[in-house]
Amino acid sequence: MAGKKKSFVLRIDQKTFEALEKWASDEFRSTNGHLEWIIHQALKKTGRYPRNQTPKI
């Protein structure tokens, strides 16, 4: 993702986090990087990014 990144706290239950860690590992990504990818895909799929401002991951 190009540009500055914003940090924030995410509260998530342990079982969900463990499943996310496993999924990230299966995709050879960090947990944080995988969360960014999931969010990017969801925003892209729902048309929430302007077409000319879609960040590259």
Secondary structure as GFF3:
##gff-version 3
##sequence-region A 1 57
A	DSSP	alpha_helix	14	26	.	.	.	ID=ss1
A	DSSP	alpha_helix	31	45	.	.	.	ID=ss2
A	DSSP	three_ten_helix	51	53	.	.	.	ID=ss3
###
